């Protein structure tokens, strides 16, 4: 019976070791299930957080896009106004330039006429001086 007892004892020890391994595996499996549940919950929470972040970013992008569109409209209107003002000033400058050219032409004509008048008066003055000299000479005789 010793062999049988020994075999039985070996089988009992093997059974106990197998049972312990099975219990340990069961514990590990339960831990794994618990961990997978925690991981799943964590992933669900992160997913929700990401959805909120994407939603927030989308809202911010929409707001920024609208803001930029409004700024663009304002700037385009300002450019249009400035272009109109520039055109008015250009027209005024061109008109003033034309007037200045006409005035310059008139001044040149007036200067030319004044030279003619000056020359004529100079000739007349010489003639009068000669006449005065002649009259003075005649009076002196």
N, CA, C and O atoms as CSV, one atom per row, in Angstrom:
chain,resi,resn,atom,element,x,y,z
A,1,UNK,N,N,0.792,-1.185,0.000
A,1,UNK,CA,C,0.000,0.000,0.000
A,1,UNK,C,C,0.848,1.269,0.000
A,1,UNK,O,O,0.328,2.343,-0.304
A,2,UNK,N,N,1.946,1.194,0.282
A,2,UNK,CA,C,2.786,2.366,0.296
A,2,UNK,C,C,2.912,2.983,-1.085
A,2,UNK,O,O,2.943,4.205,-1.230
A,3,UNK,N,N,2.981,2.167,-2.056
A,3,UNK,CA,C,3.060,2.711,-3.407
A,3,UNK,C,C,1.754,3.401,-3.741
A,3,UNK,O,O,1.739,4.483,-4.327
A,4,UNK,N,N,0.660,2.766,-3.361
A,4,UNK,CA,C,-0.634,3.370,-3.623
A,4,UNK,C,C,-0.795,4.663,-2.813
A,4,UNK,O,O,-1.282,5.675,-3.318
A,5,UNK,N,N,-0.385,4.602,-1.576
A,5,UNK,CA,C,-0.459,5.813,-0.743
A,5,UNK,C,C,0.431,6.912,-1.332
A,5,UNK,O,O,0.070,8.087,-1.385
A,6,UNK,N,N,1.567,6.483,-1.755
A,6,UNK,CA,C,2.498,7.453,-2.329
A,6,UNK,C,C,1.926,8.038,-3.612
A,6,UNK,O,O,2.000,9.245,-3.842
A,7,UNK,N,N,1.354,7.170,-4.451
A,7,UNK,CA,C,0.752,7.652,-5.701
A,7,UNK,C,C,-0.444,8.561,-5.400
A,7,UNK,O,O,-0.638,9.602,-6.029
A,8,UNK,N,N,-1.236,8.130,-4.415
A,8,UNK,CA,C,-2.404,8.920,-4.040
A,8,UNK,C,C,-1.964,10.280,-3.507
A,8,UNK,O,O,-2.556,11.314,-3.818
A,9,UNK,N,N,-0.930,10.248,-2.713
A,9,UNK,CA,C,-0.422,11.499,-2.166
A,9,UNK,C,C,0.095,12.403,-3.278
A,9,UNK,O,O,-0.142,13.611,-3.261
A,10,UNK,N,N,0.804,11.816,-4.250
A,10,UNK,CA,C,1.322,12.586,-5.386
A,10,UNK,C,C,0.163,13.186,-6.176
A,10,UNK,O,O,0.182,14.354,-6.563
A,11,UNK,N,N,-0.854,12.337,-6.402
A,11,UNK,CA,C,-2.013,12.825,-7.145
A,11,UNK,C,C,-2.744,13.902,-6.348
A,11,UNK,O,O,-3.225,14.878,-6.922
A,12,UNK,N,N,-2.827,13.734,-5.060
A,12,UNK,CA,C,-3.474,14.729,-4.215
A,12,UNK,C,C,-2.666,16.020,-4.264
A,12,UNK,O,O,-3.231,17.105,-4.405
A,13,UNK,N,N,-1.376,15.908,-4.149
A,13,UNK,CA,C,-0.520,17.104,-4.218
A,13,UNK,C,C,-0.643,17.778,-5.585
A,13,UNK,O,O,-0.726,19.001,-5.701
A,14,UNK,N,N,-0.653,16.920,-6.622
A,14,UNK,CA,C,-0.811,17.464,-7.979
A,14,UNK,C,C,-2.175,18.140,-8.132
A,14,UNK,O,O,-2.293,19.203,-8.743
A,15,UNK,N,N,-3.206,17.497,-7.562
A,15,UNK,CA,C,-4.549,18.062,-7.625
A,15,UNK,C,C,-4.599,19.402,-6.886
A,15,UNK,O,O,-5.178,20.376,-7.368
A,16,UNK,N,N,-3.964,19.424,-5.677
A,16,UNK,CA,C,-3.940,20.670,-4.909
A,16,UNK,C,C,-3.192,21.760,-5.686
A,16,UNK,O,O,-3.636,22.907,-5.733
A,17,UNK,N,N,-2.055,21.398,-6.296
A,17,UNK,CA,C,-1.275,22.377,-7.079
A,17,UNK,C,C,-2.090,22.856,-8.269
A,17,UNK,O,O,-2.089,24.045,-8.588
A,18,UNK,N,N,-2.791,21.927,-8.933
A,18,UNK,CA,C,-3.618,22.289,-10.087
A,18,UNK,C,C,-4.772,23.176,-9.647
A,18,UNK,O,O,-5.136,24.135,-10.327
A,19,UNK,N,N,-5.346,22.832,-8.484
A,19,UNK,CA,C,-6.446,23.628,-7.944
A,19,UNK,C,C,-5.954,25.038,-7.621
A,19,UNK,O,O,-6.628,26.024,-7.918
A,20,UNK,N,N,-4.772,25.122,-7.009
A,20,UNK,CA,C,-4.207,26.439,-6.680
A,20,UNK,C,C,-3.933,27.247,-7.955
A,20,UNK,O,O,-4.185,28.450,-8.029
A,21,UNK,N,N,-3.398,26.519,-8.966
A,21,UNK,CA,C,-3.140,27.212,-10.247
A,21,UNK,C,C,-4.453,27.683,-10.871
A,21,UNK,O,O,-4.523,28.777,-11.430
A,22,UNK,N,N,-5.483,26.860,-10.774
A,22,UNK,CA,C,-6.787,27.206,-11.333
A,22,UNK,C,C,-7.379,28.399,-10.582
A,22,UNK,O,O,-7.931,29.318,-11.187
A,23,UNK,N,N,-7.253,28.366,-9.231
A,23,UNK,CA,C,-7.759,29.473,-8.426
A,23,UNK,C,C,-6.990,30.757,-8.746
A,23,UNK,O,O,-7.563,31.841,-8.860
A,24,UNK,N,N,-5.672,30.595,-8.885
A,24,UNK,CA,C,-4.843,31.764,-9.215
A,24,UNK,C,C,-5.225,32.301,-10.608
A,24,UNK,O,O,-5.323,33.512,-10.806
A,25,UNK,N,N,-5.435,31.400,-11.550
A,25,UNK,CA,C,-5.844,31.799,-12.903
A,25,UNK,C,C,-7.213,32.478,-12.862
A,25,UNK,O,O,-7.441,33.470,-13.553
A,26,UNK,N,N,-8.142,31.924,-12.029
A,26,UNK,CA,C,-9.470,32.509,-11.878
A,26,UNK,C,C,-9.360,33.921,-11.309
A,26,UNK,O,O,-10.049,34.834,-11.764
A,27,UNK,N,N,-8.483,34.098,-10.304
A,27,UNK,CA,C,-8.263,35.418,-9.699
A,27,UNK,C,C,-7.698,36.381,-10.744
A,27,UNK,O,O,-8.144,37.524,-10.853
A,28,UNK,N,N,-6.728,35.914,-11.500
A,28,UNK,CA,C,-6.130,36.743,-12.559
A,28,UNK,C,C,-7.176,37.111,-13.609
A,28,UNK,O,O,-7.199,38.239,-14.100
A,29,UNK,N,N,-8.042,36.152,-13.952
A,29,UNK,CA,C,-9.100,36.398,-14.928
A,29,UNK,C,C,-10.078,37.453,-14.402
A,29,UNK,O,O,-10.503,38.347,-15.133
A,30,UNK,N,N,-10.427,37.324,-13.107
A,30,UNK,CA,C,-11.333,38.307,-12.513
A,30,UNK,C,C,-10.687,39.698,-12.491
A,30,UNK,O,O,-11.335,40.707,-12.768
A,31,UNK,N,N,-9.379,39.722,-12.150
A,31,UNK,CA,C,-8.654,41.008,-12.170
A,31,UNK,C,C,-8.644,41.574,-13.585
A,31,UNK,O,O,-8.845,42.770,-13.795
A,32,UNK,N,N,-8.409,40.696,-14.543
A,32,UNK,CA,C,-8.361,41.121,-15.943
A,32,UNK,C,C,-9.709,41.681,-16.367
A,32,UNK,O,O,-9.770,42.713,-17.035
A,33,UNK,N,N,-10.808,40.998,-15.976
A,33,UNK,CA,C,-12.151,41.504,-16.286
A,33,UNK,C,C,-12.380,42.853,-15.615
A,33,UNK,O,O,-12.931,43.771,-16.222
A,34,UNK,N,N,-11.955,42.964,-14.366
A,34,UNK,CA,C,-12.121,44.226,-13.643
A,34,UNK,C,C,-11.310,45.318,-14.334
A,34,UNK,O,O,-11.786,46.436,-14.533
A,35,UNK,N,N,-10.076,44.971,-14.694
A,35,UNK,CA,C,-9.223,45.960,-15.379
A,35,UNK,C,C,-9.806,46.345,-16.732
A,35,UNK,O,O,-9.776,47.515,-17.113
A,36,UNK,N,N,-10.335,45.367,-17.454
A,36,UNK,CA,C,-10.904,45.679,-18.759
A,36,UNK,C,C,-12.139,46.564,-18.597
A,36,UNK,O,O,-12.397,47.431,-19.432
A,37,UNK,N,N,-12.900,46.350,-17.528
A,37,UNK,CA,C,-14.045,47.221,-17.241
A,37,UNK,C,C,-13.582,48.629,-16.942
A,37,UNK,O,O,-14.172,49.601,-17.414
A,38,UNK,N,N,-12.504,48.738,-16.141
A,38,UNK,CA,C,-11.962,50.056,-15.825
A,38,UNK,C,C,-11.411,50.721,-17.084
A,38,UNK,O,O,-11.613,51.913,-17.315
A,39,UNK,N,N,-10.709,49.922,-17.894
A,39,UNK,CA,C,-10.162,50.458,-19.141
A,39,UNK,C,C,-11.303,50.916,-20.048
A,39,UNK,O,O,-11.227,51.977,-20.668
A,40,UNK,N,N,-12.350,50.111,-20.119
A,40,UNK,CA,C,-13.500,50.470,-20.954
A,40,UNK,C,C,-14.135,51.765,-20.455
A,40,UNK,O,O,-14.461,52.650,-21.246
A,41,UNK,N,N,-14.307,51.867,-19.135
A,41,UNK,CA,C,-14.884,53.089,-18.565
A,41,UNK,C,C,-13.977,54.291,-18.828
A,41,UNK,O,O,-14.451,55.371,-19.180
A,42,UNK,N,N,-12.675,54.093,-18.654
A,42,UNK,CA,C,-11.711,55.178,-18.906
A,42,UNK,C,C,-11.778,55.600,-20.362
A,42,UNK,O,O,-11.802,56.791,-20.671
A,43,UNK,N,N,-11.809,54.616,-21.259
A,43,UNK,CA,C,-11.876,54.923,-22.689
A,43,UNK,C,C,-13.182,55.630,-23.045
A,43,UNK,O,O,-13.193,56.547,-23.867
A,44,UNK,N,N,-14.288,55.199,-22.423
A,44,UNK,CA,C,-15.573,55.870,-22.676
A,44,UNK,C,C,-15.501,57.338,-22.215
A,44,UNK,O,O,-15.958,58.246,-22.909
A,45,UNK,N,N,-14.912,57.540,-21.018
A,45,UNK,CA,C,-14.796,58.905,-20.495
A,45,UNK,C,C,-13.895,59.753,-21.402
A,45,UNK,O,O,-14.227,60.898,-21.711
A,46,UNK,N,N,-12.760,59.193,-21.827
A,46,UNK,CA,C,-11.864,59.920,-22.727
A,46,UNK,C,C,-12.570,60.227,-24.044
A,46,UNK,O,O,-12.400,61.311,-24.602
A,47,UNK,N,N,-13.355,59.286,-24.540
A,47,UNK,CA,C,-14.104,59.488,-25.771
A,47,UNK,C,C,-15.086,60.651,-25.616
A,47,UNK,O,O,-15.196,61.502,-26.498
A,48,UNK,N,N,-15.794,60.679,-24.490
A,48,UNK,CA,C,-16.729,61.774,-24.229
A,48,UNK,C,C,-15.981,63.107,-24.132
A,48,UNK,O,O,-16.423,64.123,-24.668
A,49,UNK,N,N,-14.830,63.081,-23.431
A,49,UNK,CA,C,-14.021,64.302,-23.305
A,49,UNK,C,C,-13.567,64.790,-24.681
A,49,UNK,O,O,-13.603,65.985,-24.974
A,50,UNK,N,N,-13.141,63.850,-25.512
A,50,UNK,CA,C,-12.695,64.220,-26.859
A,50,UNK,C,C,-13.848,64.775,-27.689
A,50,UNK,O,O,-13.672,65.729,-28.447
A,51,UNK,N,N,-15.034,64.171,-27.542
A,51,UNK,CA,C,-16.191,64.688,-28.268
A,51,UNK,C,C,-16.481,66.118,-27.843
A,51,UNK,O,O,-16.779,66.974,-28.676
A,52,UNK,N,N,-16.392,66.376,-26.523
A,52,UNK,CA,C,-16.618,67.737,-26.033
A,52,UNK,C,C,-15.544,68.682,-26.564
A,52,UNK,O,O,-15.839,69.810,-26.959
A,53,UNK,N,N,-14.300,68.213,-26.569
A,53,UNK,CA,C,-13.205,69.052,-27.084
A,53,UNK,C,C,-13.410,69.361,-28.554
A,53,UNK,O,O,-13.219,70.498,-28.986
A,54,UNK,N,N,-13.799,68.354,-29.324
A,54,UNK,CA,C,-14.050,68.563,-30.751
A,54,UNK,C,C,-15.208,69.537,-30.931
A,54,UNK,O,O,-15.157,70.417,-31.790
A,55,UNK,N,N,-16.239,69.382,-30.129
A,55,UNK,CA,C,-17.382,70.294,-30.211
A,55,UNK,C,C,-16.960,71.725,-29.873
A,55,UNK,O,O,-17.324,72.673,-30.568
A,56,UNK,N,N,-16.182,71.863,-28.784
A,56,UNK,CA,C,-15.694,73.195,-28.400
A,56,UNK,C,C,-14.836,73.796,-29.503
A,56,UNK,O,O,-14.995,74.967,-29.848
A,57,UNK,N,N,-13.926,72.999,-30.058
A,57,UNK,CA,C,-13.054,73.497,-31.113
A,57,UNK,C,C,-13.856,73.864,-32.361
A,57,UNK,O,O,-13.549,74.847,-33.036
A,58,UNK,N,N,-14.862,73.088,-32.655
A,58,UNK,CA,C,-15.718,73.383,-33.807
A,58,UNK,C,C,-16.446,74.707,-33.598
A,58,UNK,O,O,-16.543,75.528,-34.510
A,59,UNK,N,N,-16.954,74.900,-32.385
A,59,UNK,CA,C,-17.634,76.160,-32.059
A,59,UNK,C,C,-16.657,77.328,-32.156
A,59,UNK,O,O,-16.989,78.377,-32.708
A,60,UNK,N,N,-15.455,77.142,-31.620
A,60,UNK,CA,C,-14.445,78.203,-31.679
A,60,UNK,C,C,-14.074,78.512,-33.127
A,60,UNK,O,O,-13.903,79.675,-33.495
A,61,UNK,N,N,-13.950,77.467,-33.949
A,61,UNK,CA,C,-13.621,77.664,-35.356
A,61,UNK,C,C,-14.735,78.423,-36.062
A,61,UNK,O,O,-14.472,79.338,-36.842
A,62,UNK,N,N,-15.988,78.042,-35.786
A,62,UNK,CA,C,-17.124,78.746,-36.379
A,62,UNK,C,C,-17.124,80.220,-35.975
A,62,UNK,O,O,-17.348,81.105,-36.800
A,63,UNK,N,N,-16.870,80.465,-34.689
A,63,UNK,CA,C,-16.825,81.835,-34.183
A,63,UNK,C,C,-15.697,82.615,-34.848
A,63,UNK,O,O,-15.887,83.748,-35.289
A,64,UNK,N,N,-14.524,81.995,-34.914
A,64,UNK,CA,C,-13.371,82.663,-35.532
A,64,UNK,C,C,-13.623,82.921,-37.015
A,64,UNK,O,O,-13.263,83.978,-37.533
A,65,UNK,N,N,-14.232,81.970,-37.688
A,65,UNK,CA,C,-14.531,82.128,-39.117
A,65,UNK,C,C,-15.509,83.270,-39.330
A,65,UNK,O,O,-15.329,84.089,-40.231
A,66,UNK,N,N,-16.536,83.326,-38.507
A,66,UNK,CA,C,-17.515,84.412,-38.596
A,66,UNK,C,C,-16.851,85.750,-38.310
A,66,UNK,O,O,-17.087,86.736,-39.008
A,67,UNK,N,N,-16.015,85.773,-37.274
A,67,UNK,CA,C,-15.305,87.001,-36.902
A,67,UNK,C,C,-14.411,87.472,-38.057
A,67,UNK,O,O,-14.393,88.655,-38.395
A,68,UNK,N,N,-13.677,86.541,-38.649
A,68,UNK,CA,C,-12.790,86.888,-39.759
A,68,UNK,C,C,-13.591,87.370,-40.966
A,68,UNK,O,O,-13.180,88.304,-41.654
A,69,UNK,N,N,-14.726,86.738,-41.221
A,69,UNK,CA,C,-15.581,87.164,-42.339
A,69,UNK,C,C,-16.090,88.590,-42.093
A,69,UNK,O,O,-16.119,89.412,-43.009
A,70,UNK,N,N,-16.488,88.873,-40.856
A,70,UNK,CA,C,-16.959,90.222,-40.512
A,70,UNK,C,C,-15.833,91.243,-40.671
A,70,UNK,O,O,-16.039,92.328,-41.214
A,71,UNK,N,N,-14.636,90.881,-40.187
A,71,UNK,CA,C,-13.493,91.782,-40.327
A,71,UNK,C,C,-13.193,92.025,-41.802
A,71,UNK,O,O,-12.883,93.148,-42.200
A,72,UNK,N,N,-13.285,90.983,-42.604
A,72,UNK,CA,C,-13.016,91.117,-44.032
A,72,UNK,C,C,-14.021,92.070,-44.676
A,72,UNK,O,O,-13.646,92.929,-45.474
A,73,UNK,N,N,-15.300,91.914,-44.327
A,73,UNK,CA,C,-16.324,92.806,-44.878
A,73,UNK,C,C,-16.047,94.258,-44.493
A,73,UNK,O,O,-16.159,95.162,-45.321
A,74,UNK,N,N,-15.684,94.469,-43.230
A,74,UNK,CA,C,-15.391,95.822,-42.759
A,74,UNK,C,C,-14.185,96.385,-43.527
A,74,UNK,O,O,-14.200,97.531,-43.974
A,75,UNK,N,N,-13.141,95.556,-43.669
A,75,UNK,CA,C,-11.947,96.016,-44.376
A,75,UNK,C,C,-12.237,96.293,-45.856
A,75,UNK,O,O,-11.738,97.270,-46.415
A,76,UNK,N,N,-13.034,95.443,-46.481
A,76,UNK,CA,C,-13.379,95.668,-47.888
A,76,UNK,C,C,-14.163,96.964,-48.043
A,76,UNK,O,O,-13.938,97.719,-48.989
A,77,UNK,N,N,-15.089,97.224,-47.114
A,77,UNK,CA,C,-15.854,98.474,-47.158
A,77,UNK,C,C,-14.919,99.672,-46.969
A,77,UNK,O,O,-15.065,100.693,-47.640
A,78,UNK,N,N,-13.966,99.537,-46.055
A,78,UNK,CA,C,-13.002,100.622,-45.789
A,78,UNK,C,C,-12.130,100.881,-47.016
A,78,UNK,O,O,-11.864,102.032,-47.364
A,79,UNK,N,N,-11.688,99.810,-47.666
A,79,UNK,CA,C,-10.871,99.955,-48.876
A,79,UNK,C,C,-11.679,100.651,-49.965
A,79,UNK,O,O,-11.165,101.519,-50.670
A,80,UNK,N,N,-12.943,100.266,-50.098
A,80,UNK,CA,C,-13.816,100.883,-51.102
A,80,UNK,C,C,-13.960,102.382,-50.818
A,80,UNK,O,O,-13.876,103.203,-51.731
A,81,UNK,N,N,-14.176,102.729,-49.553
A,81,UNK,CA,C,-14.303,104.135,-49.155
A,81,UNK,C,C,-13.010,104.887,-49.439
A,81,UNK,O,O,-13.029,105.990,-49.986
A,82,UNK,N,N,-11.881,104.279,-49.063
A,82,UNK,CA,C,-10.585,104.938,-49.289
A,82,UNK,C,C,-10.307,105.108,-50.782
A,82,UNK,O,O,-9.767,106.133,-51.199
A,83,UNK,N,N,-10.669,104.123,-51.580
A,83,UNK,CA,C,-10.491,104.246,-53.028
A,83,UNK,C,C,-11.339,105.385,-53.585
A,83,UNK,O,O,-10.890,106.135,-54.452
A,84,UNK,N,N,-12.574,105.511,-53.079
A,84,UNK,CA,C,-13.432,106.624,-53.493
A,84,UNK,C,C,-12.831,107.962,-53.105
A,84,UNK,O,O,-12.813,108.902,-53.899
A,85,UNK,N,N,-12.332,108.039,-51.862
A,85,UNK,CA,C,-11.694,109.279,-51.400
A,85,UNK,C,C,-10.464,109.605,-52.239
A,85,UNK,O,O,-10.237,110.759,-52.601
A,86,UNK,N,N,-9.682,108.590,-52.541
A,86,UNK,CA,C,-8.487,108.791,-53.356
A,86,UNK,C,C,-8.854,109.287,-54.751
A,86,UNK,O,O,-8.184,110.161,-55.301
A,87,UNK,N,N,-9.910,108.733,-55.315
A,87,UNK,CA,C,-10.346,109.172,-56.649
A,87,UNK,C,C,-10.793,110.629,-56.612
A,87,UNK,O,O,-10.476,111.403,-57.514
A,88,UNK,N,N,-11.536,111.003,-55.557
A,88,UNK,CA,C,-11.970,112.395,-55.426
A,88,UNK,C,C,-10.767,113.326,-55.327
A,88,UNK,O,O,-10.718,114.367,-55.982
A,89,UNK,N,N,-9.790,112.934,-54.493
A,89,UNK,CA,C,-8.598,113.771,-54.332
A,89,UNK,C,C,-7.809,113.845,-55.635
A,89,UNK,O,O,-7.260,114.895,-55.967
A,90,UNK,N,N,-7.750,112.742,-56.370
A,90,UNK,CA,C,-7.052,112.736,-57.657
A,90,UNK,C,C,-7.745,113.678,-58.630
A,90,UNK,O,O,-7.091,114.443,-59.338
A,91,UNK,N,N,-9.083,113.619,-58.661
A,91,UNK,CA,C,-9.842,114.516,-59.533
A,91,UNK,C,C,-9.602,115.976,-59.151
A,91,UNK,O,O,-9.407,116.829,-60.017
A,92,UNK,N,N,-9.618,116.256,-57.837
A,92,UNK,CA,C,-9.383,117.625,-57.371
A,92,UNK,C,C,-7.971,118.080,-57.750
A,92,UNK,O,O,-7.778,119.221,-58.168
A,93,UNK,N,N,-7.001,117.203,-57.606
A,93,UNK,CA,C,-5.618,117.532,-57.955
A,93,UNK,C,C,-5.503,117.824,-59.446
A,93,UNK,O,O,-4.859,118.790,-59.857
A,94,UNK,N,N,-6.146,116.964,-60.257
A,94,UNK,CA,C,-6.099,117.178,-61.703
A,94,UNK,C,C,-6.743,118.501,-62.086
A,94,UNK,O,O,-6.226,119.220,-62.941
A,95,UNK,N,N,-7.872,118.828,-61.454
A,95,UNK,CA,C,-8.545,120.105,-61.718
A,95,UNK,C,C,-7.649,121.269,-61.310
A,95,UNK,O,O,-7.521,122.249,-62.044
A,96,UNK,N,N,-7.028,121.156,-60.135
A,96,UNK,CA,C,-6.137,122.217,-59.657
A,96,UNK,C,C,-4.928,122.363,-60.586
A,96,UNK,O,O,-4.471,123.478,-60.842
A,97,UNK,N,N,-4.419,121.254,-61.084
A,97,UNK,CA,C,-3.277,121.300,-62.004
A,97,UNK,C,C,-3.665,122.001,-63.295
A,97,UNK,O,O,-2.909,122.825,-63.809
A,98,UNK,N,N,-4.850,121.673,-63.824
A,98,UNK,CA,C,-5.327,122.330,-65.050
A,98,UNK,C,C,-5.475,123.838,-64.819
A,98,UNK,O,O,-5.080,124.643,-65.662
A,99,UNK,N,N,-6.045,124.209,-63.676
A,99,UNK,CA,C,-6.210,125.639,-63.358
A,99,UNK,C,C,-4.847,126.321,-63.244
A,99,UNK,O,O,-4.654,127.435,-63.733
A,100,UNK,N,N,-3.893,125.625,-62.582
A,100,UNK,CA,C,-2.555,126.212,-62.422
A,100,UNK,C,C,-1.896,126.404,-63.788
A,100,UNK,O,O,-1.221,127.407,-64.018
A,101,UNK,N,N,-2.094,125.436,-64.697
A,101,UNK,CA,C,-1.516,125.564,-66.037
A,101,UNK,C,C,-2.147,126.743,-66.779
A,101,UNK,O,O,-1.445,127.490,-67.460
A,102,UNK,N,N,-3.477,126.917,-66.651
A,102,UNK,CA,C,-4.152,128.048,-67.299
A,102,UNK,C,C,-3.644,129.373,-66.727
A,102,UNK,O,O,-3.382,130.324,-67.464
A,103,UNK,N,N,-3.513,129.416,-65.397
A,103,UNK,CA,C,-3.018,130.637,-64.743
A,103,UNK,C,C,-1.597,130.930,-65.201
A,103,UNK,O,O,-1.245,132.082,-65.459
A,104,UNK,N,N,-0.770,129.870,-65.302
A,104,UNK,CA,C,0.610,130.047,-65.760
A,104,UNK,C,C,0.633,130.632,-67.178
A,104,UNK,O,O,1.410,131.538,-67.480
A,105,UNK,N,N,-0.235,130.093,-68.033
A,105,UNK,CA,C,-0.322,130.603,-69.406
A,105,UNK,C,C,-0.731,132.072,-69.411
A,105,UNK,O,O,-0.159,132.887,-70.135
A,106,UNK,N,N,-1.745,132.400,-68.580
A,106,UNK,CA,C,-2.200,133.796,-68.496
A,106,UNK,C,C,-1.098,134.702,-67.955
A,106,UNK,O,O,-0.924,135.824,-68.429
A,107,UNK,N,N,-0.350,134.211,-66.954
A,107,UNK,CA,C,0.763,135.005,-66.407
A,107,UNK,C,C,1.830,135.245,-67.468
A,107,UNK,O,O,2.375,136.343,-67.582
A,108,UNK,N,N,2.121,134.201,-68.242
A,108,UNK,CA,C,3.119,134.372,-69.296
A,108,UNK,C,C,2.651,135.394,-70.327
A,108,UNK,O,O,3.439,136.212,-70.800
A,109,UNK,N,N,1.351,135.342,-70.675
A,109,UNK,CA,C,0.809,136.325,-71.617
A,109,UNK,C,C,0.890,137.726,-71.011
A,109,UNK,O,O,1.291,138.687,-71.667
A,110,UNK,N,N,0.490,137.811,-69.722
A,110,UNK,CA,C,0.519,139.118,-69.055
A,110,UNK,C,C,1.946,139.646,-68.978
A,110,UNK,O,O,2.172,140.841,-69.166
A,111,UNK,N,N,2.907,138.775,-68.706
A,111,UNK,CA,C,4.307,139.193,-68.627
A,111,UNK,C,C,4.780,139.684,-69.996
A,111,UNK,O,O,5.449,140.711,-70.111
A,112,UNK,N,N,4.412,138.920,-71.030
A,112,UNK,CA,C,4.789,139.335,-72.387
A,112,UNK,C,C,4.163,140.690,-72.715
A,112,UNK,O,O,4.824,141.562,-73.279
A,113,UNK,N,N,2.893,140.864,-72.364
A,113,UNK,CA,C,2.226,142.144,-72.607
A,113,UNK,C,C,2.874,143.261,-71.811
A,113,UNK,O,O,3.039,144.376,-72.307
A,114,UNK,N,N,3.245,142.951,-70.554
A,114,UNK,CA,C,3.856,144.001,-69.731
A,114,UNK,C,C,5.200,144.406,-70.323
A,114,UNK,O,O,5.578,145.576,-70.261
A,115,UNK,N,N,5.929,143.441,-70.899
A,115,UNK,CA,C,7.200,143.783,-71.556
A,115,UNK,C,C,6.949,144.685,-72.748
A,115,UNK,O,O,7.672,145.658,-72.962
A,116,UNK,N,N,5.909,144.357,-73.536
A,116,UNK,CA,C,5.560,145.194,-74.681
A,116,UNK,C,C,5.177,146.596,-74.217
A,116,UNK,O,O,5.600,147.592,-74.804
A,117,UNK,N,N,4.370,146.665,-73.153
A,117,UNK,CA,C,3.940,147.960,-72.618
A,117,UNK,C,C,5.157,148.713,-72.099
A,117,UNK,O,O,5.300,149.912,-72.336
A,118,UNK,N,N,6.025,148.010,-71.396
A,118,UNK,CA,C,7.229,148.644,-70.847
A,118,UNK,C,C,8.089,149.201,-71.984
A,118,UNK,O,O,8.582,150.326,-71.909
A,119,UNK,N,N,8.257,148.404,-73.026
A,119,UNK,CA,C,9.056,148.871,-74.157
A,119,UNK,C,C,8.407,150.084,-74.821
A,119,UNK,O,O,9.081,151.054,-75.169
A,120,UNK,N,N,7.101,150.013,-74.987
A,120,UNK,CA,C,6.382,151.142,-75.608
A,120,UNK,C,C,6.503,152.387,-74.744
A,120,UNK,O,O,6.745,153.486,-75.245
A,121,UNK,N,N,6.330,152.198,-73.425
A,121,UNK,CA,C,6.450,153.350,-72.517
A,121,UNK,C,C,7.883,153.883,-72.510
A,121,UNK,O,O,8.111,155.089,-72.426
A,122,UNK,N,N,8.837,152.967,-72.598
A,122,UNK,CA,C,10.236,153.405,-72.656
A,122,UNK,C,C,10.492,154.231,-73.903
A,122,UNK,O,O,11.167,155.259,-73.845
A,123,UNK,N,N,9.954,153.783,-75.037
A,123,UNK,CA,C,10.103,154.535,-76.282
A,123,UNK,C,C,9.418,155.894,-76.169
A,123,UNK,O,O,9.951,156.922,-76.584
A,124,UNK,N,N,8.212,155.860,-75.591
A,124,UNK,CA,C,7.464,157.108,-75.435
A,124,UNK,C,C,8.209,158.049,-74.514
A,124,UNK,O,O,8.269,159.252,-74.767
A,125,UNK,N,N,8.790,157.498,-73.423
A,125,UNK,CA,C,9.543,158.289,-72.453
A,125,UNK,C,C,10.761,158.916,-73.137
A,125,UNK,O,O,11.074,160.082,-72.895
A,126,UNK,N,N,11.442,158.159,-73.981
A,126,UNK,CA,C,12.593,158.694,-74.701
A,126,UNK,C,C,12.154,159.844,-75.610
A,126,UNK,O,O,12.797,160.889,-75.706
A,127,UNK,N,N,11.014,159.589,-76.274
A,127,UNK,CA,C,10.496,160.636,-77.159
A,127,UNK,C,C,10.157,161.896,-76.394
A,127,UNK,O,O,10.436,163.004,-76.851
A,128,UNK,N,N,9.568,161.731,-75.256
A,128,UNK,CA,C,9.213,162.894,-74.439
A,128,UNK,C,C,10.465,163.595,-73.929
A,128,UNK,O,O,10.516,164.824,-73.890
A,129,UNK,N,N,11.469,162.826,-73.540
A,129,UNK,CA,C,12.720,163.424,-73.061
A,129,UNK,C,C,13.357,164.244,-74.185
A,129,UNK,O,O,13.878,165.335,-73.955
A,130,UNK,N,N,13.306,163.702,-75.398
A,130,UNK,CA,C,13.863,164.451,-76.529
A,130,UNK,C,C,13.068,165.739,-76.745
A,130,UNK,O,O,13.622,166.809,-76.999
A,131,UNK,N,N,11.759,165.592,-76.635
A,131,UNK,CA,C,10.917,166.772,-76.818
A,131,UNK,C,C,11.200,167.799,-75.737
A,131,UNK,O,O,11.271,168.993,-76.031
A,132,UNK,N,N,11.361,167.372,-74.511
A,132,UNK,CA,C,11.633,168.265,-73.401
A,132,UNK,C,C,12.999,168.907,-73.628
A,132,UNK,O,O,13.173,170.106,-73.408
A,133,UNK,N,N,13.960,168.111,-74.065
A,133,UNK,CA,C,15.309,168.651,-74.325
A,133,UNK,C,C,15.253,169.696,-75.415
A,133,UNK,O,O,15.878,170.751,-75.305
A,134,UNK,N,N,14.511,169.411,-76.462
A,134,UNK,CA,C,14.401,170.354,-77.573
A,134,UNK,C,C,13.712,171.639,-77.115
A,134,UNK,O,O,14.119,172.748,-77.464
A,135,UNK,N,N,12.649,171.450,-76.317
A,135,UNK,CA,C,11.939,172.636,-75.831
A,135,UNK,C,C,12.813,173.460,-74.890
A,135,UNK,O,O,12.783,174.690,-74.908
A,136,UNK,N,N,13.583,172.763,-74.075
A,136,UNK,CA,C,14.481,173.459,-73.161
A,136,UNK,C,C,15.530,174.205,-73.973
A,136,UNK,O,O,15.869,175.348,-73.665
A,137,UNK,N,N,16.041,173.549,-75.015
A,137,UNK,CA,C,17.047,174.198,-75.849
A,137,UNK,C,C,16.451,175.400,-76.546
A,137,UNK,O,O,17.100,176.439,-76.671
A,138,UNK,N,N,15.240,175.264,-76.992
A,138,UNK,CA,C,14.604,176.398,-77.675
A,138,UNK,C,C,14.342,177.541,-76.709
A,138,UNK,O,O,14.456,178.709,-77.079
A,139,UNK,N,N,13.996,177.214,-75.493
A,139,UNK,CA,C,13.746,178.245,-74.506
A,139,UNK,C,C,15.048,178.945,-74.128
A,139,UNK,O,O,15.067,180.142,-73.839
A,140,UNK,N,N,16.097,178.203,-74.135
A,140,UNK,CA,C,17.379,178.761,-73.754
A,140,UNK,C,C,17.875,179.697,-74.861
A,140,UNK,O,O,18.707,180.558,-74.573
A,141,UNK,N,N,17.446,179.586,-76.019
A,141,UNK,CA,C,17.945,180.447,-77.102
A,141,UNK,C,C,17.256,181.702,-77.058
A,141,UNK,O,O,17.518,182.579,-77.881
